[in-house]
Each structure stands twice: as C-alpha cells, then as structure tokens.
C-alpha cells in the first residue's frame, strides 16, 4: 500500500473541525502558517486532508486556537458521535 490514505468519515470530520476552529479563532490560513513557521499551503493541506498532523503540530494549533488537546478531542469525538449515521 502506498503512503497515501483514503478519506474516510473521521478524516472529513477532522478537516471540518480544523477549519472551524481556525475561523472561530479569527485566523486566516496565512496567520496560522506564520505562527507555526510553515508555509500557508501546509495549513491548506491540513484542512483539505492532504497532509496529516502529528501530535506536536496539533498541540501548537490547539494553543493558537485557545483550546487544549483534550478540548479538541472532546469536540472531535462529539462530532463523530453526532455524525455516526453519516455515510463515508
């Protein structure tokens, strides 16, 4: 199997949550990129599911968004529960 992954329901929920948190915090992709020291295209790739986050990147994003990783996971799990009947 290649290094690429297939988008599934969980990935789609993650993408939407990352975008929502960024927008709720009032940041543009370029703002997030500058704070994290990465190119804006990387932020776009996170939100499009073209690149996965590692735990350190997620921690930095959560800090920028003003939430803890635990809060992030609570929201993520809640979304998965709400959308449990949605198709992949």
N, C-alpha and C positions, 0 to 999 in steps of 0.2 A: 504494500500500500504506500502511496506517495505521502509527502508531508502535508498535503492539502487536506482539508476537512470539509465535510458536508454540513451545510447549515441545517440545524435542527431547531425545534421549538425553543429549547433552552438558549441557544445562541441568539435567536431572534429576540428573545426577552432581554438578554444581556445587552444587546446592541441598543434597543429602545431605552433601557434604563440608563445606560451611559449618556446617551443623547439628552434624555430628560433631565438628568442631574446637572449636566453642563448648562443647559438652558435655564433651569431653575436657579442656578448659582450666578446667572448673568454673564457667563463667559462665552466668548466665541472660540472656535477651534484654535485660532491663532494665539489667543490668550493662554489657553491651556498648554499649547506647544511651547510657548516662551517660558512658562513657569517650570515645565518638566524638562526643558532643554532638548527638545526634539523638534523635528520638522512638522509643520501643520498637516502634511499628508499622513503622518503616523496617527494623528488623532482621528482623522477621517477614516483610516483603515480600522481603527478600533471600533468605531461606530458603525462601520459597514460590515464588520465581521471578517475582514480580510487579514486581520492580524489579531492574535490573542494576546491578552495582557498577562504578565507574570505578577506574582503577589506583590512585589515591590512597586511596580507601576500602579497596580490597583490601590495600594496604600497611599501613594502620592496623590492619585486622583481623588480619593476619598478625602484626604486632607484639604485639597484645593476646594472641594465641594462642601466642606464643613461638616462632614459626617465621619463616623468610624467605619471600619471594615465590617464590624458586627451590624451596624445600621444598614449598610449596603446589602449585606447578605439577607437581613430580615426583609428588606424591600424586594430583593430578587426572589426569595422563596415565596413571599406573599404573592407576587406576580405569577409565579409558576402555579401556585395553588388556584388563583383566580382563573387562569387560562388553561386549567388541566384538561378541559374538553376541547380545546382548540386543536385543529389538525396540524401536523408538521408541515 
